[in-house]
Amino acid sequence: VQLQAFGGGLVQAGGSLRLSCTASGRAFSTYAVGWFRQAPGKDRESVGRIDRYYGTTYYIDSTKGRFTISRDNAKNTVYLQMNSLKPEDTAVYYCSASDSPYGSGQESAYAYWGQGTKVTVSS
């Protein structure tokens, strides 16, 4: 499966962005999908994920209540809605797909990665 993430950009603190991740080559519904981000000078970290079967979502503490992951299997697309953005959310955001039905917060669980889309939050 090939993934493509898009929707990044420049936004002021407190604003919102919605990132999209589209899949081609295989139905996205057969994967758990994770979103990760990498800020300048930092390691890549999990933002959250959505499982394959029930659409159950998981988030890291810093994004709970602000970020929402959803999926539209008919469109082969997973979304990351980001609200109340903060300067510390500035990073390149990546979507990834896992053959594990529930995914993981660990990068090693994901075999397929999109190219990343840059999000910059100004203060």
ZARO-985081 format. One record per atom (N, C-alpha, C): residue number from 1; residue in three letters; x negated, z negated, y negated. Coordinates in steps of 0.001 Angstrom, whole numbers. Example, Ala and Ser with C-alpha at 12.3 -4.5 7.8 and 13.67 -1.06 7.14 Angstrom:
<nodes>
+-----+------+---------+---------+---------+
: pos : code :       X :       Z :       Y :
+-----+------+---------+---------+---------+
:   1 :  Ala :  -13190 :   -7800 :    5690 :
:   1 :  Ala :  -12300 :   -7800 :    4500 :
:   1 :  Ala :  -13200 :   -7800 :    3300 :
:   2 :  Ser :  -12850 :   -7080 :    2250 :
:   2 :  Ser :  -13670 :   -7140 :    1060 :
:   2 :  Ser :  -12900 :   -7870 :     -30 :
+-----+------+---------+---------+---------+
</nodes>
This chain:
<nodes>
+-----+------+---------+---------+---------+
: pos : code :       X :       Z :       Y :
+-----+------+---------+---------+---------+
:   1 :  Val :    -853 :       0 :    1183 :
:   1 :  Val :       0 :       0 :       0 :
:   1 :  Val :    -897 :       0 :   -1243 :
:   2 :  Gln :    -492 :     755 :   -2251 :
:   2 :  Gln :   -1215 :     792 :   -3524 :
:   2 :  Gln :    -368 :      86 :   -4579 :
:   3 :  Leu :   -1033 :    -752 :   -5347 :
:   3 :  Leu :    -339 :   -1537 :   -6366 :
:   3 :  Leu :    -803 :   -1120 :   -7749 :
:   4 :  Gln :     126 :   -1182 :   -8687 :
:   4 :  Gln :    -215 :    -910 :  -10079 :
:   4 :  Gln :     475 :   -1935 :  -10954 :
:   5 :  Ala :    -310 :   -2640 :  -11733 :
:   5 :  Ala :     235 :   -3628 :  -12660 :
:   5 :  Ala :     191 :   -3069 :  -14073 :
:   6 :  Phe :    1238 :   -3327 :  -14838 :
:   6 :  Phe :    1243 :   -2885 :  -16223 :
:   6 :  Phe :    2164 :   -3791 :  -17026 :
:   7 :  Gly :    2111 :   -3631 :  -18331 :
:   7 :  Gly :    2954 :   -4424 :  -19214 :
:   7 :  Gly :    2193 :   -5392 :  -20087 :
:   8 :  Gly :     874 :   -5475 :  -19926 :
:   8 :  Gly :      91 :   -6369 :  -20757 :
:   8 :  Gly :      32 :   -5907 :  -22202 :
:   9 :  Gly :    -515 :   -6762 :  -23024 :
:   9 :  Gly :    -635 :   -6423 :  -24435 :
:   9 :  Gly :   -1008 :   -7633 :  -25256 :
:  10 :  Leu :    -857 :   -7484 :  -26551 :
:  10 :  Leu :   -1171 :   -8543 :  -27500 :
:  10 :  Leu :     130 :   -9191 :  -27971 :
:  11 :  Val :     192 :  -10499 :  -27921 :
:  11 :  Val :    1400 :  -11206 :  -28329 :
:  11 :  Val :     982 :  -12496 :  -29031 :
:  12 :  Gln :    1802 :  -12946 :  -29948 :
:  12 :  Gln :    1526 :  -14201 :  -30624 :
:  12 :  Gln :    1920 :  -15380 :  -29745 :
:  13 :  Ala :    1283 :  -16499 :  -29990 :
:  13 :  Ala :    1636 :  -17716 :  -29267 :
:  13 :  Ala :    3124 :  -18006 :  -29442 :
:  14 :  Gly :    3750 :  -18397 :  -28332 :
:  14 :  Gly :    5184 :  -18634 :  -28331 :
:  14 :  Gly :    6007 :  -17425 :  -27939 :
:  15 :  Gly :    5365 :  -16281 :  -27878 :
:  15 :  Gly :    6064 :  -15047 :  -27536 :
:  15 :  Gly :    6194 :  -14845 :  -26038 :
:  16 :  Ser :    6712 :  -13677 :  -25685 :
:  16 :  Ser :    6984 :  -13354 :  -24279 :
:  16 :  Ser :    6441 :  -11978 :  -23927 :
:  17 :  Leu :    6138 :  -11820 :  -22672 :
:  17 :  Leu :    5774 :  -10527 :  -22105 :
:  17 :  Leu :    6324 :  -10466 :  -20691 :
:  18 :  Arg :    6634 :   -9282 :  -20245 :
:  18 :  Arg :    7000 :   -9102 :  -18851 :
:  18 :  Arg :    6037 :   -8103 :  -18212 :
:  19 :  Leu :    5347 :   -8560 :  -17207 :
:  19 :  Leu :    4471 :   -7685 :  -16445 :
:  19 :  Leu :    5219 :   -7146 :  -15239 :
:  20 :  Ser :    4882 :   -5936 :  -14872 :
:  20 :  Ser :    5479 :   -5304 :  -13700 :
:  20 :  Ser :    4382 :   -4912 :  -12727 :
:  21 :  Cys :    4718 :   -4956 :  -11479 :
:  21 :  Cys :    3807 :   -4513 :  -10424 :
:  21 :  Cys :    4594 :   -3603 :   -9500 :
:  22 :  Thr :    4196 :   -2357 :   -9453 :
:  22 :  Thr :    4884 :   -1411 :   -8589 :
:  22 :  Thr :    4015 :   -1088 :   -7377 :
:  23 :  Ala :    4675 :    -778 :   -6289 :
:  23 :  Ala :    3980 :    -487 :   -5048 :
:  23 :  Ala :    4328 :     911 :   -4576 :
:  24 :  Ser :    3362 :    1548 :   -3961 :
:  24 :  Ser :    3602 :    2841 :   -3339 :
:  24 :  Ser :    2895 :    2860 :   -1999 :
:  25 :  Gly :    3436 :    3639 :   -1101 :
:  25 :  Gly :    2814 :    3783 :     197 :
:  25 :  Gly :    3496 :    2999 :    1300 :
:  26 :  Arg :    4194 :    1942 :     918 :
:  26 :  Arg :    4898 :    1115 :    1897 :
:  26 :  Arg :    5875 :     242 :    1131 :
:  27 :  Ala :    6959 :    -104 :    1779 :
:  27 :  Ala :    7974 :    -916 :    1105 :
:  27 :  Ala :    7400 :   -2260 :     678 :
:  28 :  Phe :    7598 :   -2588 :    -584 :
:  28 :  Phe :    7089 :   -3833 :   -1135 :
:  28 :  Phe :    7757 :   -5043 :    -491 :
:  29 :  Ser :    8956 :   -4824 :      26 :
:  29 :  Ser :    9718 :   -5929 :     610 :
:  29 :  Ser :    9052 :   -6518 :    1850 :
:  30 :  Thr :    8090 :   -5810 :    2396 :
:  30 :  Thr :    7416 :   -6299 :    3599 :
:  30 :  Thr :    6231 :   -7203 :    3287 :
:  31 :  Tyr :    6029 :   -7494 :    2000 :
:  31 :  Tyr :    4897 :   -8319 :    1590 :
:  31 :  Tyr :    5346 :   -9521 :     761 :
:  32 :  Ala :    4585 :  -10584 :     874 :
:  32 :  Ala :    4626 :  -11600 :    -177 :
:  32 :  Ala :    3745 :  -11075 :   -1314 :
:  33 :  Val :    4096 :  -11420 :   -2534 :
:  33 :  Val :    3357 :  -10905 :   -3691 :
:  33 :  Val :    2866 :  -12063 :   -4546 :
:  34 :  Gly :    1628 :  -11988 :   -4901 :
:  34 :  Gly :    1032 :  -13012 :   -5755 :
:  34 :  Gly :     580 :  -12424 :   -7074 :
:  35 :  Trp :     621 :  -13252 :   -8087 :
:  35 :  Trp :      33 :  -12906 :   -9380 :
:  35 :  Trp :   -1159 :  -13831 :   -9614 :
:  36 :  Phe :   -2238 :  -13245 :  -10049 :
:  36 :  Phe :   -3454 :  -13982 :  -10366 :
:  36 :  Phe :   -3881 :  -13598 :  -11776 :
:  37 :  Arg :   -4759 :  -14398 :  -12339 :
:  37 :  Arg :   -5313 :  -14045 :  -13636 :
:  37 :  Arg :   -6764 :  -14498 :  -13709 :
:  38 :  Gln :   -7495 :  -13788 :  -14552 :
:  38 :  Gln :   -8894 :  -14135 :  -14772 :
:  38 :  Gln :   -9174 :  -14116 :  -16258 :
:  39 :  Ala :   -9450 :  -15294 :  -16781 :
:  39 :  Ala :   -9801 :  -15420 :  -18195 :
:  39 :  Ala :  -11285 :  -15140 :  -18370 :
:  40 :  Pro :  -11699 :  -14753 :  -19566 :
:  40 :  Pro :  -13117 :  -14477 :  -19798 :
:  40 :  Pro :  -13997 :  -15664 :  -19424 :
:  41 :  Gly :  -14998 :  -15396 :  -18606 :
:  41 :  Gly :  -15940 :  -16439 :  -18225 :
:  41 :  Gly :  -15437 :  -17420 :  -17194 :
:  42 :  Lys :  -14263 :  -17155 :  -16641 :
:  42 :  Lys :  -13700 :  -18072 :  -15660 :
:  42 :  Lys :  -13407 :  -17367 :  -14343 :
:  43 :  Asp :  -13231 :  -18152 :  -13307 :
:  43 :  Asp :  -12859 :  -17591 :  -12021 :
:  43 :  Asp :  -11398 :  -17147 :  -12032 :
:  44 :  Arg :  -11090 :  -16235 :  -11162 :
:  44 :  Arg :   -9706 :  -15811 :  -11027 :
:  44 :  Arg :   -8891 :  -16939 :  -10408 :
:  45 :  Glu :   -7683 :  -17127 :  -10918 :
:  45 :  Glu :   -6837 :  -18202 :  -10405 :
:  45 :  Glu :   -5442 :  -17680 :  -10120 :
:  46 :  Ser :   -4788 :  -18363 :   -9193 :
:  46 :  Ser :   -3407 :  -18016 :   -8890 :
:  46 :  Ser :   -2499 :  -18436 :  -10037 :
:  47 :  Val :   -1540 :  -17590 :  -10348 :
:  47 :  Val :    -499 :  -17906 :  -11327 :
:  47 :  Val :     769 :  -18336 :  -10606 :
:  48 :  Gly :    1076 :  -17628 :   -9552 :
:  48 :  Gly :    2261 :  -17922 :   -8758 :
:  48 :  Gly :    2470 :  -16831 :   -7729 :
:  49 :  Arg :    3499 :  -16978 :   -6930 :
:  49 :  Arg :    3757 :  -15985 :   -5895 :
:  49 :  Arg :    5220 :  -16025 :   -5495 :
:  50 :  Ile :    5651 :  -14977 :   -4795 :
:  50 :  Ile :    7020 :  -14892 :   -4301 :
:  50 :  Ile :    6952 :  -14483 :   -2842 :
:  51 :  Asp :    7727 :  -15134 :   -2018 :
:  51 :  Asp :    7610 :  -14864 :    -582 :
:  51 :  Asp :    8359 :  -13603 :    -192 :
:  52 :  Arg :    8217 :  -13263 :    1069 :
:  52 :  Arg :    8749 :  -11991 :    1532 :
:  52 :  Arg :   10222 :  -12064 :    1876 :
:  53 :  Tyr :   10637 :  -13191 :    2440 :
:  53 :  Tyr :   11972 :  -13216 :    3032 :
:  53 :  Tyr :   13072 :  -13658 :    2076 :
:  54 :  Tyr :   12819 :  -14753 :    1359 :
:  54 :  Tyr :   13903 :  -15389 :     618 :
:  54 :  Tyr :   13757 :  -15291 :    -892 :
:  55 :  Gly :   12651 :  -14726 :   -1337 :
:  55 :  Gly :   12427 :  -14677 :   -2771 :
:  55 :  Gly :   12069 :  -16023 :   -3351 :
:  56 :  Thr :   11630 :  -16937 :   -2504 :
:  56 :  Thr :   11197 :  -18241 :   -2981 :
:  56 :  Thr :    9913 :  -18073 :   -3778 :
:  57 :  Thr :    9855 :  -18774 :   -4894 :
:  57 :  Thr :    8696 :  -18650 :   -5768 :
:  57 :  Thr :    7917 :  -19961 :   -5858 :
:  58 :  Tyr :    6661 :  -19819 :   -6140 :
:  58 :  Tyr :    5747 :  -20954 :   -6263 :
:  58 :  Tyr :    4890 :  -20709 :   -7501 :
:  59 :  Tyr :    4617 :  -21758 :   -8248 :
:  59 :  Tyr :    3844 :  -21630 :   -9478 :
:  59 :  Tyr :    2800 :  -22738 :   -9568 :
:  60 :  Ile :    1759 :  -22436 :  -10305 :
:  60 :  Ile :     823 :  -23509 :  -10623 :
:  60 :  Ile :    1430 :  -24346 :  -11741 :
:  61 :  Asp :     916 :  -25549 :  -11886 :
:  61 :  Asp :    1518 :  -26491 :  -12832 :
:  61 :  Asp :    1551 :  -25940 :  -14251 :
:  62 :  Ser :     520 :  -25239 :  -14653 :
:  62 :  Ser :     432 :  -24797 :  -16038 :
:  62 :  Ser :    1416 :  -23687 :  -16381 :
:  63 :  Thr :    2019 :  -23065 :  -15371 :
:  63 :  Thr :    2972 :  -21987 :  -15645 :
:  63 :  Thr :    4414 :  -22347 :  -15285 :
:  64 :  Lys :    4600 :  -23465 :  -14643 :
:  64 :  Lys :    5962 :  -23874 :  -14278 :
:  64 :  Lys :    6824 :  -24042 :  -15515 :
:  65 :  Gly :    8030 :  -23494 :  -15445 :
:  65 :  Gly :    8950 :  -23602 :  -16562 :
:  65 :  Gly :    8738 :  -22549 :  -17642 :
:  66 :  Arg :    7615 :  -21837 :  -17585 :
:  66 :  Arg :    7340 :  -20785 :  -18568 :
:  66 :  Arg :    7309 :  -19405 :  -17935 :
:  67 :  Phe :    6807 :  -19326 :  -16723 :
:  67 :  Phe :    6667 :  -18055 :  -16027 :
:  67 :  Phe :    7700 :  -17957 :  -14911 :
:  68 :  Thr :    8199 :  -16753 :  -14708 :
:  68 :  Thr :    9152 :  -16510 :  -13630 :
:  68 :  Thr :    8771 :  -15229 :  -12899 :
:  69 :  Ile :    8655 :  -15343 :  -11589 :
:  69 :  Ile :    8374 :  -14175 :  -10752 :
:  69 :  Ile :    9662 :  -13769 :  -10061 :
:  70 :  Ser :    9925 :  -12484 :  -10066 :
:  70 :  Ser :   11109 :  -11965 :   -9389 :
:  70 :  Ser :   10757 :  -10630 :   -8763 :
:  71 :  Arg :   11629 :  -10193 :   -7863 :
:  71 :  Arg :   11354 :   -8909 :   -7220 :
:  71 :  Arg :   12622 :   -8086 :   -7125 :
:  72 :  Asp :   12433 :   -6793 :   -7247 :
:  72 :  Asp :   13513 :   -5828 :   -7076 :
:  72 :  Asp :   13051 :   -4880 :   -5983 :
:  73 :  Asn :   13462 :   -5161 :   -4762 :
:  73 :  Asn :   12968 :   -4370 :   -3637 :
:  73 :  Asn :   13450 :   -2924 :   -3700 :
:  74 :  Ala :   14586 :   -2701 :   -4284 :
:  74 :  Ala :   15088 :   -1331 :   -4403 :
:  74 :  Ala :   14180 :    -484 :   -5294 :
:  75 :  Lys :   13546 :   -1141 :   -6260 :
:  75 :  Lys :   12632 :    -434 :   -7164 :
:  75 :  Lys :   11176 :    -595 :   -6743 :
:  76 :  Asn :   10968 :   -1319 :   -5632 :
:  76 :  Asn :    9594 :   -1558 :   -5161 :
:  76 :  Asn :    8736 :   -2188 :   -6256 :
:  77 :  Thr :    9317 :   -3144 :   -6943 :
:  77 :  Thr :    8667 :   -3729 :   -8105 :
:  77 :  Thr :    8798 :   -5250 :   -8089 :
:  78 :  Val :    7740 :   -5906 :   -8493 :
:  78 :  Val :    7749 :   -7355 :   -8718 :
:  78 :  Val :    7414 :   -7596 :  -10180 :
:  79 :  Tyr :    8086 :   -8573 :  -10775 :
:  79 :  Tyr :    7926 :   -8857 :  -12191 :
:  79 :  Tyr :    7325 :  -10245 :  -12399 :
:  80 :  Leu :    6607 :  -10361 :  -13492 :
:  80 :  Leu :    6145 :  -11666 :  -13960 :
:  80 :  Leu :    6613 :  -11796 :  -15406 :
:  81 :  Gln :    7667 :  -12571 :  -15586 :
:  81 :  Gln :    8176 :  -12841 :  -16923 :
:  81 :  Gln :    7441 :  -14048 :  -17481 :
:  82 :  Met :    6802 :  -13861 :  -18616 :
:  82 :  Met :    6006 :  -14929 :  -19218 :
:  82 :  Met :    6592 :  -15292 :  -20572 :
:  83 :  Asn :    7049 :  -16513 :  -20693 :
:  83 :  Asn :    7621 :  -17010 :  -21940 :
:  83 :  Asn :    6758 :  -18132 :  -22508 :
:  84 :  Ser :    6989 :  -18437 :  -23766 :
:  84 :  Ser :    6253 :  -19533 :  -24426 :
:  84 :  Ser :    4753 :  -19398 :  -24191 :
:  85 :  Leu :    4262 :  -18214 :  -24403 :
:  85 :  Leu :    2856 :  -17945 :  -24122 :
:  85 :  Leu :    1937 :  -18753 :  -25030 :
:  86 :  Lys :     804 :  -19130 :  -24461 :
:  86 :  Lys :    -206 :  -19916 :  -25154 :
:  86 :  Lys :   -1517 :  -19151 :  -25175 :
:  87 :  Pro :   -2392 :  -19438 :  -26127 :
:  87 :  Pro :   -3697 :  -18752 :  -26146 :
:  87 :  Pro :   -4454 :  -18898 :  -24824 :
:  88 :  Glu :   -4282 :  -20011 :  -24144 :
:  88 :  Glu :   -4976 :  -20200 :  -22868 :
:  88 :  Glu :   -4413 :  -19333 :  -21737 :
:  89 :  Asp :   -3331 :  -18625 :  -21997 :
:  89 :  Asp :   -2812 :  -17669 :  -21013 :
:  89 :  Asp :   -3524 :  -16321 :  -21118 :
:  90 :  Thr :   -4385 :  -16184 :  -22114 :
:  90 :  Thr :   -5134 :  -14933 :  -22274 :
:  90 :  Thr :   -6004 :  -14681 :  -21053 :
:  91 :  Ala :   -5826 :  -13504 :  -20449 :
:  91 :  Ala :   -6538 :  -13177 :  -19220 :
:  91 :  Ala :   -6169 :  -11761 :  -18804 :
:  92 :  Val :   -6900 :  -11273 :  -17819 :
:  92 :  Val :   -6465 :  -10072 :  -17112 :
:  92 :  Val :   -5621 :  -10538 :  -15936 :
:  93 :  Tyr :   -4431 :   -9983 :  -15831 :
:  93 :  Tyr :   -3491 :  -10383 :  -14792 :
:  93 :  Tyr :   -3464 :   -9332 :  -13685 :
:  94 :  Tyr :   -3488 :   -9825 :  -12462 :
:  94 :  Tyr :   -3501 :   -8969 :  -11290 :
:  94 :  Tyr :   -2316 :   -9287 :  -10385 :
:  95 :  Cys :   -1735 :   -8267 :   -9801 :
:  95 :  Cys :    -774 :   -8504 :   -8737 :
:  95 :  Cys :   -1451 :   -8181 :   -7405 :
:  96 :  Ser :    -940 :   -8806 :   -6374 :
:  96 :  Ser :   -1555 :   -8657 :   -5060 :
:  96 :  Ser :    -480 :   -8796 :   -3999 :
:  97 :  Ala :    -739 :   -8214 :   -2844 :
:  97 :  Ala :     223 :   -8240 :   -1754 :
:  97 :  Ala :    -418 :   -8827 :    -508 :
:  98 :  Ser :     375 :   -9638 :     180 :
:  98 :  Ser :    -119 :  -10320 :    1369 :
:  98 :  Ser :     769 :   -9987 :    2563 :
:  99 :  Asp :     142 :   -9786 :    3708 :
:  99 :  Asp :     895 :   -9582 :    4941 :
:  99 :  Asp :    1503 :  -10895 :    5435 :
: 100 :  Ser :     988 :  -12006 :    4956 :
: 100 :  Ser :    1580 :  -13298 :    5292 :
: 100 :  Ser :    2937 :  -13408 :    4610 :
: 101 :  Pro :    3970 :  -13814 :    5293 :
: 101 :  Pro :    5308 :  -13812 :    4691 :
: 101 :  Pro :    5463 :  -14741 :    3486 :
: 102 :  Tyr :    4648 :  -15781 :    3412 :
: 102 :  Tyr :    4793 :  -16725 :    2306 :
: 102 :  Tyr :    3670 :  -16620 :    1291 :
: 103 :  Gly :    2702 :  -15789 :    1568 :
: 103 :  Gly :    1584 :  -15669 :     658 :
: 103 :  Gly :     792 :  -16966 :     611 :
: 104 :  Ser :      41 :  -17132 :    -463 :
: 104 :  Ser :    -817 :  -18301 :    -619 :
: 104 :  Ser :   -1324 :  -18338 :   -2037 :
: 105 :  Gly :   -1850 :  -19491 :   -2409 :
: 105 :  Gly :   -2529 :  -19576 :   -3688 :
: 105 :  Gly :   -3975 :  -19127 :   -3614 :
: 106 :  Gln :   -4399 :  -18741 :   -2427 :
: 106 :  Gln :   -5790 :  -18334 :   -2222 :
: 106 :  Gln :   -5917 :  -16814 :   -2223 :
: 107 :  Glu :   -6928 :  -16323 :   -2906 :
: 107 :  Glu :   -7153 :  -14871 :   -2974 :
: 107 :  Glu :   -7342 :  -14254 :   -1600 :
: 108 :  Ser :   -7943 :  -15003 :    -694 :
: 108 :  Ser :   -8275 :  -14456 :     619 :
: 108 :  Ser :   -7045 :  -14060 :    1423 :
: 109 :  Ala :   -5865 :  -14549 :    1033 :
: 109 :  Ala :   -4634 :  -14213 :    1755 :
: 109 :  Ala :   -4102 :  -12844 :    1387 :
: 110 :  Tyr :   -4673 :  -12226 :     367 :
: 110 :  Tyr :   -4152 :  -10975 :    -167 :
: 110 :  Tyr :   -5119 :   -9833 :     103 :
: 111 :  Ala :   -4629 :   -8831 :     811 :
: 111 :  Ala :   -5471 :   -7697 :    1166 :
: 111 :  Ala :   -5372 :   -6552 :     163 :
: 112 :  Tyr :   -4328 :   -6567 :    -646 :
: 112 :  Tyr :   -4066 :   -5436 :   -1537 :
: 112 :  Tyr :   -3967 :   -5927 :   -2974 :
: 113 :  Trp :   -4641 :   -5200 :   -3881 :
: 113 :  Trp :   -4714 :   -5634 :   -5275 :
: 113 :  Trp :   -4447 :   -4474 :   -6215 :
: 114 :  Gly :   -3766 :   -4795 :   -7298 :
: 114 :  Gly :   -3622 :   -3846 :   -8385 :
: 114 :  Gly :   -4839 :   -3893 :   -9284 :
: 115 :  Gln :   -4870 :   -3054 :  -10277 :
: 115 :  Gln :   -6056 :   -2888 :  -11117 :
: 115 :  Gln :   -6142 :   -3905 :  -12250 :
: 116 :  Gly :   -5103 :   -4654 :  -12519 :
: 116 :  Gly :   -5136 :   -5638 :  -13591 :
: 116 :  Gly :   -4605 :   -5086 :  -14893 :
: 117 :  Thr :   -3971 :   -5964 :  -15641 :
: 117 :  Thr :   -3473 :   -5608 :  -16969 :
: 117 :  Thr :   -3804 :   -6782 :  -17894 :
: 118 :  Lys :   -4292 :   -6449 :  -19085 :
: 118 :  Lys :   -4827 :   -7471 :  -19976 :
: 118 :  Lys :   -3730 :   -8051 :  -20860 :
: 119 :  Val :   -3717 :   -9368 :  -20923 :
: 119 :  Val :   -2797 :  -10094 :  -21798 :
: 119 :  Val :   -3623 :  -10910 :  -22785 :
: 120 :  Thr :   -3343 :  -10713 :  -24053 :
: 120 :  Thr :   -4025 :  -11472 :  -25095 :
: 120 :  Thr :   -2984 :  -12204 :  -25924 :
: 121 :  Val :   -3150 :  -13519 :  -26016 :
: 121 :  Val :   -2220 :  -14339 :  -26782 :
: 121 :  Val :   -2969 :  -14893 :  -27990 :
: 122 :  Ser :   -2510 :  -14509 :  -29158 :
: 122 :  Ser :   -3178 :  -14951 :  -30386 :
: 122 :  Ser :   -2545 :  -16242 :  -30898 :
: 123 :  Ser :   -3363 :  -17051 :  -31519 :
: 123 :  Ser :   -2861 :  -18345 :  -32032 :
: 123 :  Ser :   -2337 :  -18217 :  -33451 :
+-----+------+---------+---------+---------+
</nodes>
